[in-house]
């Protein structure tokens, strides 16, 4: 294993801000401290039988076979979804094959509200967006496959909806927040659950320089039947499993809040290997490139390349002055031998204390190819990074700190353009036909022309968007938000889309 050191940093040394960062993280830990049951080492179990469990019956899974999509329609949708955003570049855009129905080409319109959803034109729960996201939010985005829309909800449910009508097909209760982007491989859906909290015991472990576990409660990776939501198997790590797993060649890979990356057999949930990286993984969903799986972790803050066969760490890299969850929040993107990850650093300016930095790394060696620093600004609540998207050699990325959205050359890092949206941006874009569609906190979706960054239009949906990257299939854009809604709307109705089509 090779550990890359930053120029001027001595092995084993700590930057001048290390103590300050530890104090900042302690404040976060203390504010989230809860007294919840202890969790046991990871294990797998077979299909649950809720009929024998009186408590489980209070949270029944539901199935409405009459709402299943017709097979002759479902075949025109993408059939699999093996990673966050469906692909390593994270651009979830799909053209329809020949012969697709007119309705799919023109786009459909519907809205689905999960249990506890808030009115889109109303205030957040208890006046706080973070509380709302952690209670009823669908923060991460939807999956669209085989005529169904799958979405995780922080109320504990995973919902499967008919992509054409928005009607509920099934709901599965997972006993914890579901912040992942459900995977679909063949006839199986994979969902992971967990929460962002630290209980009191783990806060004390951290204060005494021990190794805390993030995410009390029942943390899980579930395999569910795609059509019915029936539970096939479950794997329970000690720490949260908030990130979206990665499926590759019959196996699942996921980093968790207990400082490990797990490789599981996708058909049984059986553990293939455990990689002890020590860092807890917050929301960094792994991406695959060549022989490695890439993922970010916190405490210590490193970005890791892990060998898919052995689980050994091939390399790890960090930069100075990382804050909050540092490397562990962002879901990386990969293309052409380059992996891209956003982080948050201290700025040294008390009025504008943090900044986002985008890193491009050589996937083979971990060498930093280039860095792009966004403008300094205030500390954003909850997730402090956005999801990068790579399309045709261009990286598109937003900053939750500055409210800017940029396009950069993947090879050189040269800024091609910058657009000022003025509100926190955590989602990735959906890039299609020369337009990037970007949801952001204000409850809006911006349409940006990718050739020069011109703002073509803004469509107000309502509520608020977190890291919920949109999906485009044919003529429909699908997106979820932290108010607990999934919205499907014809792409042509988004402001700016028509201008792009007429150009």
Long-range contacts (C-beta under 8 A, 24 or more apart in sequence): 1-312, 1-313, 1-314, 1-315, 1-316, 2-314, 2-315, 2-365, 2-366, 3-315, 3-316, 3-317, 4-315, 4-316, 4-317, 4-318, 4-366, 4-367, 4-368, 6-318, 6-319, 6-320, 9-320, 15-320, 15-321, 17-320, 17-321, 17-346, 20-346, 21-321, 21-322, 21-323, 21-346, 24-323, 24-324, 25-206, 25-299, 25-324, 26-203, 26-206, 26-207, 28-324, 29-198, 29-202, 29-203, 29-206, 29-212, 30-203, 32-196, 32-197, 32-198, 33-197, 33-198, 33-199, 33-200, 33-203, 34-197, 34-198, 34-199, 34-200, 34-216, 35-199, 35-200, 36-197, 36-199, 36-216, 36-217, 37-216, 37-217, 38-201, 38-216, 39-213, 39-215, 39-216, 39-217, 39-218, 39-219, 39-236, 39-238, 39-239, 40-236, 40-238, 41-238, 42-235, 42-236, 42-237, 42-238, 42-258, 42-260, 42-262, 42-271, 42-274, 43-235, 43-236, 44-233, 44-234, 44-235, 44-236, 44-264, 44-268, 44-269, 44-270, 44-271, 45-233, 45-234, 45-236, 46-233, 47-230, 47-231, 47-232, 47-233, 48-231, 48-234, 59-156, 59-173, 59-175, 60-173, 61-170, 61-171, 61-172, 61-173, 61-229, 61-230, 61-231, 62-168, 62-170, 62-171, 62-229, 63-169, 63-170, 63-228, 63-229, 63-230, 64-167, 64-168, 64-169, 64-170, 65-169, 65-228, 67-162, 67-165, 67-167, 67-168, 67-169, 68-162, 68-169, 68-227, 69-146, 69-147, 69-148, 69-162, 69-163, 69-164, 70-147, 73-101, 73-104, 73-147, 73-164, 74-146, 74-147, 74-148, 75-146, 75-147, 76-100, 76-101, 76-104, 76-147, 76-474, 77-144, 77-145, 77-146, 77-147, 77-148, 77-163, 77-473, 78-144, 78-145, 78-146, 78-473, 79-145, 79-146, 79-184, 80-145, 80-184, 80-185, 80-186, 81-143, 81-144, 81-145, 81-150, 81-181, 81-182, 81-183, 81-184, 81-185, 82-183, 82-185, 82-246, 82-247, 82-248, 83-183, 83-244, 83-246, 83-247, 83-285, 83-286, 83-287, 83-288, 84-140, 84-181, 84-243, 84-244, 84-246, 84-285, 84-287, 84-331, 84-387, 85-141, 85-181, 85-331, 85-387, 85-389, 85-428, 85-469, 86-143, 86-471, 88-287, 88-288, 88-289, 88-333, 88-334, 88-335, 88-390, 89-333, 89-334, 89-335, 89-389, 89-390, 89-391, 90-331, 90-333, 90-387, 90-388, 90-389, 90-390, 90-428, 90-469, 91-389, 91-390, 91-391, 91-428, 91-429, 91-430, 91-431, 92-141, 92-144, 92-430, 92-469, 92-470, 92-471, 92-472, 93-430, 93-431, 93-432, 93-471, 93-472, 94-144, 94-471, 94-472, 94-473, 94-474, 95-474, 96-473, 96-474, 100-474, 103-164, 104-164, 104-473, 104-474, 104-475, 104-476, 105-474, 105-475, 106-475, 106-490, 106-492, 107-474, 107-475, 107-476, 107-477, 107-488, 107-489, 107-490, 107-491, 107-492, 107-493, 108-163, 108-164, 108-165, 108-166, 108-475, 108-476, 108-488, 108-490, 109-488, 109-489, 109-490, 109-493, 110-165, 110-166, 110-487, 110-488, 111-166, 111-485, 111-486, 111-487, 111-488, 112-159, 112-161, 112-166, 112-168, 112-485, 112-486, 113-484, 113-485, 114-138, 114-151, 114-153, 114-155, 114-157, 114-159, 114-484, 114-485, 114-486, 115-153, 115-155, 115-157, 115-484, 116-155, 116-484, 117-483, 117-484, 117-485, 118-463, 118-483, 118-484, 119-483, 120-443, 120-461, 120-462, 120-463, 120-481, 120-483, 120-485, 121-462, 124-464, 124-482, 124-483, 129-381, 129-382, 129-441, 129-464, 129-482, 130-381, 130-382, 132-464, 132-482, 132-483, 133-382, 133-466, 133-482, 134-177, 134-195, 134-196, 134-382, 136-482, 136-483, 136-484, 137-466, 137-481, 137-482, 137-483, 137-484, 138-468, 138-480, 138-481, 138-482, 138-484, 138-485, 138-486, 139-179, 139-466, 139-467, 139-468, 139-480, 139-482, 140-179, 140-180, 140-181, 140-244, 140-283, 140-466, 140-467, 140-468, 140-480, 141-181, 141-427, 141-467, 141-468, 141-469, 141-470, 141-471, 141-479, 141-480, 142-181, 142-468, 142-471, 142-478, 142-479, 142-480, 142-486, 143-181, 143-182, 143-183, 143-184, 143-471, 144-471, 144-473, 144-478, 145-184, 145-226, 146-184, 146-226, 148-184, 148-226, 149-478, 149-486, 149-488, 150-182, 150-184, 150-189, 151-182, 151-480, 151-486, 152-178, 152-179, 152-180, 152-181, 152-182, 152-191, 152-193, 153-178, 153-484, 154-178, 154-179, 155-484, 156-193, 158-182, 158-189, 158-191, 158-222, 158-224, 158-229, 159-486, 160-189, 160-226, 160-229, 161-486, 163-473, 163-476, 163-478, 163-488, 166-486, 166-488, 169-227, 169-229, 170-227, 170-228, 170-229, 171-229, 172-222, 172-224, 172-229, 172-231, 174-220, 174-222, 175-217, 175-218, 175-220, 176-215, 176-217, 176-218, 176-219, 176-220, 176-240, 177-242, 179-242, 179-243, 179-283, 180-241, 180-242, 180-243, 180-244, 180-245, 180-285, 181-244, 181-285, 182-244, 183-244, 183-245, 183-247, 183-252, 184-226, 185-247, 185-266, 186-226, 187-225, 187-226, 187-227, 188-223, 188-224, 188-225, 188-226, 188-232, 188-266, 189-223, 189-224, 189-225, 189-226, 189-229, 190-221, 190-222, 190-223, 190-224, 190-245, 190-247, 190-252, 190-266, 191-220, 191-221, 191-222, 191-224, 192-220, 192-221, 192-222, 192-241, 192-242, 192-243, 192-244, 192-245, 192-254, 193-218, 193-219, 193-220, 193-221, 193-222, 193-240, 193-241, 193-242, 194-219, 194-220, 194-239, 194-240, 194-241, 194-242, 194-256, 194-257, 195-240, 195-242, 196-240, 196-242, 196-282, 206-299, 211-259, 211-278, 212-280, 212-299, 213-238, 213-239, 213-257, 213-258, 213-259, 213-280, 214-239, 214-240, 214-257, 214-258, 214-280, 214-282, 215-239, 215-240, 215-241, 215-242, 215-256, 215-257, 215-258, 219-256, 219-257, 221-245, 221-252, 221-254, 221-262, 221-264, 221-269, 223-266, 223-269, 233-268, 233-269, 234-269, 235-262, 235-264, 235-269, 235-271, 237-262, 239-280, 242-282, 242-283, 243-281, 243-282, 243-283, 243-284, 243-285, 243-286, 243-295, 243-331, 244-285, 244-331, 245-285, 245-286, 246-285, 246-286, 246-287, 246-288, 246-293, 248-288, 248-293, 248-308, 251-308, 253-286, 253-288, 253-293, 253-306, 253-308, 254-286, 255-281, 255-284, 255-286, 255-295, 255-297, 256-280, 256-281, 257-281, 257-282, 259-297, 261-286, 261-293, 261-295, 261-304, 261-306, 261-311, 263-308, 263-311, 273-310, 273-311, 274-311, 275-306, 275-311, 275-312, 275-313, 277-302, 277-304, 277-306, 277-313, 277-316, 279-304, 279-327, 279-328, 280-328, 281-328, 282-325, 282-328, 282-329, 283-325, 283-328, 283-329, 283-330, 283-331, 283-383, 283-467, 284-327, 284-328, 284-329, 284-330, 284-331, 284-332, 285-331, 286-332, 287-331, 287-332, 287-333, 287-334, 287-339, 288-334, 289-334, 289-337, 289-339, 289-363, 290-337, 290-363, 290-364, 292-363, 294-332, 294-334, 294-339, 294-341, 294-363, 295-332, 296-326, 296-327, 296-328, 296-329, 296-330, 296-332, 296-341, 296-343, 297-327, 297-328, 298-325, 298-326, 298-327, 298-328, 298-329, 301-326, 301-327, 301-328, 301-343, 302-327, 303-327, 303-332, 303-341, 303-359, 303-361, 303-366, 305-363, 305-366, 314-366, 315-365, 315-366, 316-366, 317-361, 317-366, 317-368, 319-343, 319-345, 319-357, 319-359, 319-368, 319-371, 320-345, 321-345, 321-346, 322-346, 323-354, 323-379, 323-384, 324-354, 324-379, 324-384, 325-384, 329-383, 329-384, 329-385, 330-385, 330-386, 330-387, 330-388, 331-387, 331-467, 332-388, 333-387, 333-388, 333-389, 333-390, 333-395, 333-428, 334-363, 334-390, 335-390, 335-393, 335-410, 336-393, 336-410, 337-362, 337-363, 337-364, 338-362, 338-363, 338-369, 338-410, 338-411, 339-363, 340-388, 340-390, 340-395, 340-397, 340-410, 341-388, 342-385, 342-386, 342-388, 342-397, 342-399, 343-385, 344-384, 344-385, 344-401, 345-373, 347-376, 349-376, 352-376, 352-377, 352-378, 353-378, 353-379, 354-378, 354-379, 354-384, 354-401, 355-401, 355-402, 356-384, 356-385, 356-386, 356-399, 356-400, 356-401, 356-402, 358-388, 358-395, 358-397, 358-408, 360-395, 360-410, 360-413, 369-411, 369-413, 370-412, 370-413, 371-413, 372-397, 372-406, 372-408, 372-413, 372-415, 374-399, 374-401, 374-402, 374-404, 374-406, 375-399, 375-401, 375-402, 375-404, 376-401, 376-402, 377-401, 377-402, 377-403, 380-424, 382-466, 383-426, 383-466, 383-467, 385-426, 386-425, 386-426, 386-427, 386-428, 386-467, 387-426, 387-427, 387-428, 387-467, 387-469, 388-428, 389-428, 389-429, 389-431, 389-436, 389-469, 391-431, 391-450, 394-450, 396-428, 396-429, 396-431, 396-436, 396-450, 398-425, 398-426, 398-427, 398-438, 398-440, 399-425, 400-424, 400-425, 400-426, 403-440, 405-429, 405-436, 405-438, 405-446, 405-448, 405-453, 406-453, 407-436, 407-450, 407-453, 416-453, 417-452, 417-453, 418-453, 419-446, 419-448, 419-453, 419-454, 419-455, 421-446, 426-465, 426-466, 426-467, 426-468, 427-465, 427-466, 427-467, 427-468, 427-469, 427-470, 428-467, 428-469, 429-469, 429-470, 430-469, 430-470, 430-471, 430-472, 430-477, 432-472, 432-491, 433-500, 433-501, 434-500, 434-503, 435-496, 435-497, 435-500, 437-470, 437-472, 437-477, 437-494, 437-497, 439-465, 439-468, 439-469, 439-470, 439-479, 439-481, 440-465, 441-465, 441-466, 443-481, 445-470, 445-477, 445-479, 445-494, 446-496, 447-494, 447-495, 447-496, 447-497, 447-499, 447-500, 448-496, 449-500, 455-496, 456-495, 456-496, 456-497, 456-499, 456-500, 457-494, 457-495, 457-496, 457-497, 457-499, 458-495, 458-496, 459-493, 459-494, 459-495, 459-496, 461-487
